[in-house]
């Protein structure tokens, strides 16, 4: 039986949009729940902490209500993305104004990438914190030395201390499943304007590849959870009422034998769930795709990025245009709905490259697309090279492609993306094929609601995963 520790812990997800309240506040729909925070919630709940979860992207609070919540907390744990770091700093200032005894801990992707102290935090955490969080809070409460925990940055006697190493979980099966019970699932799982019983799962962490625009590889090596562990979580989510699962793994398809085992278990144990996965085009395999469809996978997202080989080489994708075409055809043959990610804004990209993308759309049976700007995220090879060349300043931590980094202004890139999308969906054969697949998969309603929006979420997860 867990002990009632009587201590209040707030898990706080800072807003991506403007940090504001009242009439100016706007919900950010289409986000996946912050799995990193939910992973922290599980061990804290298990030992008896009073845990509250607030996501300022979806929770409509007045400033007074928010500050009242803050006042009651003993610990405030904030997950930090590069995109939200300025909002995090404002939140920390507000916390200190109303609760000078509350202990602020910062962690998450931005901290893992930069490995720098977040000013105003009691501790900045580097690495996979869920395996250490109970011990960290215990050390703080008992005022014992923090040196025993790797990857902590804090001030001691006015001086900044950085413990060597980072927090690592070697056996992912040792982590308790995310504490989904902490959140209101009706605020998530949006596909277009419709809300689904949609949950997210990470069956692996990290990525063995080194795409120059991706920040994930900077702080997390590739590791897998066991098949038993993944299946157990799927069963748990079904029991909680979730009907759809999106795998947030960078490349769910990497270990084909493991994919077969997971799908065979789902089939054998008759787990009634519909799934979407993402993977690299060089992992395509018809037999695997057939097994996936039989188990309940309805859609697959590919990081195609470009129909131009020189652009792919610049990104260090280690894939070819031909592999992308073959992957789409293979998935199409298996009856899966295919969604492709495309990036616009490589430094040397010209109208000729854009035209090639258009011609590519005319020749491949891709069903849906998601286009987004090339972004320069602090710590990535792309960002480092741009800083070294003086194209962007070292203080610019998150830069979208524009005239100073590419041949196009940000407005022109938006126009190019819109033109690509319009051209893509003008093809009546494509629309008929998607409807036919959706009908066969029993998901015509889902397509109508807008499956493409899941692509937007996954594209965010690629650079800003919370795990």
Residue pairs with C-beta under 8 A, 6 or more apart in sequence:
2 45
2 46
2 47
2 48
3 47
3 48
4 48
5 47
5 48
5 49
5 50
6 50
7 49
7 50
7 74
7 75
7 137
7 141
8 49
8 50
8 52
8 72
8 73
8 74
8 75
9 44
9 49
9 50
9 51
9 52
9 73
9 74
9 75
9 76
9 77
9 137
10 51
10 52
10 53
10 54
10 69
10 70
10 73
10 75
10 76
10 77
11 37
11 38
11 40
11 41
11 51
11 52
11 53
11 54
11 77
11 79
11 182
12 37
12 54
12 56
12 76
12 77
12 78
12 79
12 91
13 34
13 37
13 53
13 54
13 55
13 56
13 57
13 79
14 56
14 78
14 79
14 80
14 81
14 84
14 87
14 88
14 91
15 28
15 56
15 57
15 84
15 87
16 28
16 31
16 57
16 81
16 83
16 84
16 87
17 26
17 28
17 57
18 24
18 26
18 87
19 56
19 87
19 90
19 91
21 61
21 62
21 63
21 66
22 62
22 63
25 60
25 61
27 57
27 58
27 60
28 57
28 58
29 58
29 190
30 190
30 453
30 456
30 457
31 57
31 58
31 188
31 457
31 460
32 188
32 200
32 246
32 248
32 457
32 460
32 461
33 55
33 178
33 180
33 183
33 188
33 199
33 200
34 55
34 79
34 466
35 178
35 200
35 202
35 248
35 465
35 466
35 467
36 79
36 107
36 108
36 129
36 130
36 465
36 466
36 467
37 53
37 77
37 79
37 466
38 53
38 178
38 179
38 180
38 182
38 183
39 130
39 175
39 176
39 178
39 179
39 467
40 77
40 129
40 130
40 133
41 51
41 53
41 178
41 179
41 182
42 130
42 175
42 176
42 177
42 178
42 179
43 130
43 131
43 133
43 134
43 176
44 51
44 133
44 134
44 137
45 51
45 179
45 182
46 176
47 134
49 137
51 179
51 182
52 69
52 73
52 182
53 179
53 182
53 183
54 61
54 66
54 69
55 183
55 187
56 66
58 187
58 188
59 187
61 69
66 94
67 94
67 98
70 76
70 94
70 95
70 98
70 99
70 102
71 98
71 99
73 99
73 102
74 101
74 102
74 103
75 102
75 103
75 105
75 137
75 140
76 95
76 99
76 102
76 103
76 104
76 105
77 105
77 107
77 133
78 88
78 91
78 92
78 104
78 105
78 106
78 107
78 108
78 121
79 107
79 108
79 109
79 466
80 88
80 106
80 107
80 108
80 109
80 110
80 111
80 118
81 108
81 109
81 110
81 464
81 466
82 109
82 110
82 113
82 215
82 377
82 378
82 397
82 398
82 464
83 398
83 464
84 110
85 110
85 118
85 397
88 106
88 118
89 118
89 119
89 120
92 104
92 118
92 119
92 120
92 121
93 120
95 102
95 104
96 120
103 122
103 123
103 140
104 120
104 121
104 122
105 121
105 122
105 123
105 124
105 125
105 136
106 118
106 121
106 123
106 124
106 125
107 124
107 125
107 126
107 129
108 466
109 215
109 219
109 463
109 464
109 465
109 466
110 378
111 118
111 124
111 125
111 126
112 126
112 127
112 166
112 218
112 219
112 220
113 215
113 218
113 219
113 377
113 378
113 379
114 378
114 379
114 397
115 126
115 153
115 162
115 166
116 124
116 153
117 124
117 153
117 154
117 155
117 160
117 162
118 124
121 154
122 140
122 154
123 136
123 140
123 146
123 152
123 153
123 154
124 152
124 153
124 154
125 132
125 136
125 151
125 152
125 153
125 167
126 151
126 152
126 153
126 166
126 167
126 219
127 150
127 151
127 165
127 166
127 167
127 168
127 219
128 167
128 168
128 169
128 205
128 220
128 467
129 136
129 167
130 169
130 175
130 176
131 167
131 168
131 169
131 174
131 175
132 149
132 167
135 149
136 146
136 149
136 152
138 144
139 145
139 146
139 148
139 149
140 146
146 152
146 154
146 161
146 163
147 161
147 163
149 163
149 167
150 163
150 164
150 165
150 166
150 167
150 168
151 163
151 165
151 166
151 167
152 161
152 162
152 163
153 160
153 161
153 162
153 163
154 160
154 161
155 161
166 219
169 175
170 223
172 205
172 223
172 224
172 225
172 229
173 225
173 226
173 228
173 229
177 232
177 233
177 236
180 199
180 237
180 240
181 240
185 197
185 199
185 241
185 242
186 195
188 195
188 198
189 195
189 196
189 197
189 198
189 199
189 244
190 196
190 453
191 198
191 446
191 449
191 450
191 451
191 453
191 454
192 449
192 450
192 453
193 449
194 449
194 450
196 243
196 244
196 446
196 449
197 241
197 242
197 243
197 244
198 242
198 243
198 244
198 245
198 246
199 237
199 240
199 242
199 244
199 245
199 246
200 245
200 246
200 247
200 248
201 230
201 233
201 234
201 237
201 245
201 246
201 247
201 248
202 247
202 248
202 249
202 465
202 467
203 224
203 225
203 230
203 247
203 249
203 252
203 262
204 222
204 223
204 224
204 225
204 249
204 250
204 251
204 252
204 254
205 220
205 222
205 223
205 467
206 216
206 217
206 220
206 221
206 222
206 223
206 250
207 214
207 216
207 217
207 220
207 222
207 250
207 251
208 221
208 222
208 254
209 217
209 250
209 251
209 280
209 317
209 318
210 217
210 316
210 381
211 217
211 303
211 315
211 316
211 317
212 314
212 315
212 316
212 380
212 381
212 382
212 385
213 315
213 343
213 374
213 375
213 376
213 377
213 380
213 382
213 463
214 380
214 462
214 463
215 377
215 378
215 379
215 380
215 463
215 464
216 250
216 462
216 463
216 465
218 379
218 380
220 467
222 254
224 255
224 258
227 258
227 261
227 262
227 265
230 262
231 262
231 265
231 266
231 269
231 271
234 245
234 266
234 271
234 273
235 269
235 271
237 245
237 273
238 271
238 272
238 273
242 273
243 272
243 273
243 274
244 273
244 274
244 275
244 276
245 273
245 274
245 275
245 276
246 275
246 276
246 277
246 454
246 457
246 458
247 275
247 276
247 277
247 278
248 278
248 458
248 461
248 465
248 467
249 277
249 278
249 279
250 278
250 462
251 278
251 279
251 280
251 283
252 259
252 277
252 278
252 279
253 259
253 277
253 279
253 280
253 283
253 284
253 285
253 288
254 279
254 280
254 283
256 283
256 285
256 288
259 288
259 291
259 292
260 288
260 291
262 295
263 291
263 292
263 294
263 295
263 297
264 291
264 295
265 271
266 273
266 295
266 296
267 291
267 294
267 295
271 296
272 296
273 296
274 296
274 297
274 298
274 443
275 292
275 295
275 296
275 297
275 298
276 297
276 298
276 299
276 300
276 301
276 451
276 454
277 292
277 297
277 299
277 300
277 301
278 300
278 301
278 302
278 303
278 458
279 300
279 301
279 302
280 302
280 303
280 319
281 302
281 303
281 304
281 319
281 323
281 324
281 326
281 327
281 328
282 318
282 319
282 323
282 327
283 327
284 323
284 326
284 327
284 330
284 331
285 330
286 330
286 333
286 334
289 300
289 330
289 331
289 333
289 334
289 336
290 334
292 300
292 334
292 336
293 334
293 335
293 336
293 441
297 336
298 336
298 337
298 441
298 443
298 446
299 336
299 337
299 338
299 339
299 451
299 454
300 331
300 336
300 337
300 338
300 339
301 339
301 340
301 341
301 370
301 454
301 455
301 458
302 324
302 327
302 328
302 331
302 338
302 339
302 340
302 341
303 317
303 341
303 462
304 324
304 328
304 340
304 341
304 342
304 366
305 311
305 312
305 315
305 317
305 341
305 342
305 343
306 312
306 315
306 321
306 342
306 343
306 346
306 353
306 357
307 321
307 324
307 356
307 357
307 359
307 360
308 321
308 349
308 353
308 356
308 357
309 320
309 321
310 348
311 346
311 349
311 353
312 319
312 320
312 321
314 346
314 347
314 348
315 343
315 346
315 382
316 381
321 360
324 340
324 364
325 360
325 363
325 364
328 338
328 340
328 364
328 365
328 366
329 364
329 365
331 338
332 338
332 365
332 367
332 433
335 437
335 440
335 441
336 437
337 367
337 368
337 434
337 437
337 438
337 441
337 447
337 451
338 365
338 366
338 367
338 368
339 366
339 367
339 368
339 369
339 370
339 451
339 452
339 454
339 455
340 366
340 368
340 369
340 370
341 369
341 370
341 371
341 372
341 455
341 458
341 459
341 462
342 357
342 369
342 370
342 371
342 372
342 420
343 371
343 372
343 373
343 374
344 354
344 371
344 372
344 373
344 374
344 401
344 408
344 413
344 416
344 417
344 420
345 373
345 374
345 400
345 401
345 402
345 405
345 406
345 408
345 413
346 353
346 374
346 401
346 406
347 405
347 406
347 407
348 407
349 406
349 407
349 408
350 407
354 416
354 420
357 420
358 420
358 423
361 369
361 420
361 423
361 424
361 427
362 427
365 430
365 433
366 424
366 430
367 430
367 433
367 434
367 437
368 434
368 451
368 452
368 455
369 420
369 421
369 424
369 452
369 455
370 452
370 455
370 456
370 458
370 459
371 417
371 420
371 421
372 417
372 456
372 459
373 400
373 401
373 410
373 413
373 417
374 382
374 400
374 401
374 405
374 406
375 398
375 399
375 400
375 401
375 463
376 382
376 383
376 386
376 392
376 396
376 398
376 399
376 400
376 401
376 405
377 383
377 397
377 398
377 463
378 397
378 398
383 392
383 399
386 392
386 399
386 405
387 393
387 394
391 404
391 405
392 399
392 404
392 405
399 405
400 410
400 413
401 408
401 410
401 413
402 408
402 409
402 410
402 413
403 409
403 410
406 413
408 416
424 430
425 431
434 447
435 444
435 447
438 444
438 446
438 447
443 451
